[in-house]
């Protein structure tokens, strides 16, 4: 069992860490200005007024100029161009962006997406052979390729030119391709290295348009396409949890506008199916749109997601959106089952620096989401392994301060393959080495920290419910879009009283609903995935009298409802 060495009055077991961003006294306006000023210092130039002029010229990225010249030549010569993307939102959106750009520019592009269960991750030798058989003379790899040496060898032997657009960490050597665009492998003088795969695809499309036109000023057709394509970049960036600062912030800001105004039937059908309210927020991409796009690839075939984003047929778009809705529901059901199974295993497992669990029934496309939930709950790295069909395929998620890929590198002799980022990684282990991997992974995590990691909440400051007014919501809206590296601010409420009886809520019963009073102000609170705290909140069926909550205002009405993130008892 994982032991929580934290404040026993915090019902979730998380540490409450108060930042110095929010002044304890003064008017609400002045306190908000201090918070906004501190955030802006870390978000980059123009953070409150993003402009497309804040985007860095794409030619500064190593590999972009060579790639743009080759892609422009292939478009003009009407060569057969294949775009091979990963099966997640980043890869699907990047593939859709490049295929759409190639066709808009007058070229011949086609998408090739791997099947998660049949093909596995990335460009395998078998996937490369299928690309050769399509007759493609140029292949673009999006969100993969940096470590795909076997597949690249097949393409090289067939004489196919390859452009790699990837943001995963490289291994000891780099691939021998016509152009490698990967800021993690070669950043040069480019000022930002946190673009996702789709963001790199956008940069290549922009640079290629400039080569095709021979000037910076683009014709309306290509310019309009690139502006609308920021919607795909926004969806991919939020889904892939890249930091929303610098030009990622610009791309997501304009991408939200592009998605909301999109005339594409697939985007419109997706927004309707996800029941998104106006205005469209980055959180809507994270929790409503991206899960539906990801669902197809997680369970097997991402082709439906790609078709939805590119179809011009309204009737077909509606059918695809409904299919992705059903796939997402199926994904949610499996996620809940795996999460409950993982918690049950942890009840009997010894204490660990990291969590490493395995099961024969777990779907390899779902375990990554469950890893994220375990990290959120316990604050420790979580590695889950699916032992289906004689293979040990795993996902790893890590909290800040513990490098996921470095932890796997310390166990590399037990792995058949691995790769990823600082916070997330995928792997395939030797089936006979699962038990040893758990022990070695624990040691690798321990080597990166002095004490076992624990879940933490960073709180801007104390703010009572009396501040829940339109000017608070308007002030916080200035920092939109929120996301990785720019989380929506959290506040501690100070003492409050529970009114009535808290209850579990939501379709799955995992949420928590309660009413809270401070003097004459009563607010309704809802806690996402806090239903497990109900027994502690109501010992012996009687609610605690006085509590303090970590909360944040909702970005949309009603104003008397807040999001509750954590609760602790006040004696």
Beta strands, then each sheet from edge to edge (+ up, - down):
strand 1: 15-18
strand 2: 80-85
strand 3: 108-113
strand 4: 138-142
strand 5: 161-165
strand 6: 179-181
strand 7: 355-359
strand 8: 382-386
strand 9: 392-397
strand 10: 415-420
strand 11: 424-429
strand 12: 456-459
strand 13: 461-462
strand 14: 491-492
strand 15: 496-505
strand 16: 511-518
strand 17: 521-527
strand 18: 546-553
strand 19: 561-569
sheet 1: 1+ 12+
sheet 2: 3+ 2+ 4+ 5+ 6+
sheet 3: 7+ 8+ 9- 11+ 10-
sheet 4: 13+ 14+ 18- 15+ 16- 17+ 19+
end
